[in-house]
Amino acid sequence: MAIVEDDPYISDLLTIRLRMAGYDSFVVDNGLLAPSVIADRMPDGIFLDLGLPGQDGFAVLKSLDTNELTRAIPVMIITAHGDRQEKTRAEAHGIVHFLVKPFNDQELLARTSIMLNEDGPRRLIGPVTYI
């Protein structure tokens, strides 16, 4: 699992919760680096913050969409700003999973399971590593 998040508290929280549920993950804290790291590591899913240094989460999504290797990786937007405009922009990128901070563990893990389940809704079109 890729965690694209610049807040170390949130990325650590996600890492710990995912590890406890049996998922390996890595963290990328910069929007400019995220697309190339994700293409190199090819995670099963991506947790993507929208407010990132370098380039925002929507620019990251655009980069992922233009790469044939990464466009089908399911993405869950995790943001502090859950307004309708952001959800609409995310939906335009095929995002079906949108989680607003603060979130609880049960919701995070339930949505993660659905996101990774091949029969569930998906994006339509090891040890933790900090990069």
C-alpha positions in Angstrom: 0.0 0.0 0.0 1.3 3.5 -0.9 0.6 6.2 1.6 1.0 9.6 -0.1 0.8 12.0 2.9 3.0 14.8 4.1 1.8 14.9 7.7 4.0 12.5 9.6 1.3 11.9 12.3 -1.2 10.8 9.7 1.2 8.7 7.7 2.4 7.0 10.9 -1.2 6.4 12.0 -2.1 4.9 8.6 1.1 2.8 8.6 0.4 1.4 12.1 -3.3 0.6 11.4 -2.5 -1.0 8.1 0.3 -3.1 9.6 -1.9 -4.3 12.4 -4.4 -5.4 9.7 -1.7 -7.3 7.8 -0.9 -4.8 5.0 2.6 -3.7 4.1 3.0 -0.1 3.2 5.4 2.7 2.2 5.2 6.4 2.6 5.8 9.2 0.0 5.6 12.7 1.5 5.9 14.7 -1.7 3.5 15.0 -4.6 6.2 15.4 -7.2 7.9 12.1 -6.2 4.7 10.1 -5.7 3.9 9.1 -9.4 7.4 7.7 -10.1 7.7 5.9 -6.7 4.3 4.4 -7.2 5.2 3.3 -10.8 8.4 1.7 -9.5 6.8 -0.1 -6.5 3.4 -0.9 -8.0 1.4 -1.1 -4.7 -2.0 -2.9 -4.4 -3.7 0.4 -3.4 -2.9 4.1 -2.8 -4.0 6.3 0.1 -3.7 9.9 -1.3 -3.8 13.2 0.6 -4.9 16.1 -1.6 -2.8 18.8 0.1 0.8 17.9 -0.7 4.1 19.7 -1.3 5.4 19.7 -4.8 2.1 19.1 -6.5 -1.4 18.5 -5.0 -3.2 15.2 -5.0 -5.2 16.0 -8.1 -2.0 16.5 -10.1 -0.7 13.2 -8.7 -4.0 11.5 -9.9 -3.5 13.1 -13.3 0.1 11.6 -13.5 -1.2 8.2 -12.4 -4.0 8.3 -15.0 -1.6 9.0 -17.8 0.6 6.0 -17.0 -0.7 2.7 -18.3 0.9 0.8 -15.4 -0.6 2.9 -12.6 -4.0 4.0 -13.9 -5.8 0.9 -12.6 -4.4 1.0 -9.1 -7.3 1.7 -6.7 -7.0 5.0 -4.8 -8.6 6.2 -1.6 -8.5 10.0 -1.1 -7.9 10.9 2.5 -8.3 14.6 3.2 -9.2 17.1 5.9 -11.4 18.9 3.4 -14.4 16.8 2.5 -16.4 19.4 0.6 -18.6 18.5 -2.3 -16.3 20.2 -4.8 -13.3 18.0 -3.9 -15.5 14.9 -4.0 -16.7 15.9 -7.5 -13.2 16.5 -8.7 -12.1 13.1 -7.3 -15.1 11.3 -8.9 -14.0 12.8 -12.3 -10.7 10.8 -11.8 -12.7 7.6 -11.1 -12.2 7.8 -7.4 -14.9 5.9 -5.5 -13.3 5.9 -2.0 -13.1 9.2 -0.2 -12.3 9.4 3.6 -12.4 12.6 5.6 -9.9 13.2 8.4 -10.2 12.5 11.2 -11.3 9.0 10.5 -11.8 6.0 12.7 -10.0 2.7 12.4 -13.1 0.6 11.6 -14.0 2.9 8.7 -10.5 3.0 7.3 -10.1 -0.8 7.4 -13.6 -1.5 6.0 -13.0 0.9 3.1 -9.5 -0.6 2.5 -10.9 -4.1 2.3 -13.6 -3.0 -0.2 -11.0 -1.0 -2.2 -8.8 -4.0 -2.6 -11.6 -6.6 -3.1 -11.7 -7.3 -6.9 -15.4 -7.8 -6.7 -16.0 -4.5 -4.9 -15.8 -1.0 -6.3 -12.4 0.0 -7.6 -10.9 3.0 -9.3 -12.5 3.1 -12.7 -10.2 3.7 -15.3 6.7 -5.7 3.9 8.3 -3.3 6.1 7.4 0.4 6.0 9.7 2.4 3.8 9.9 6.2 4.0 10.9 7.8 0.6 
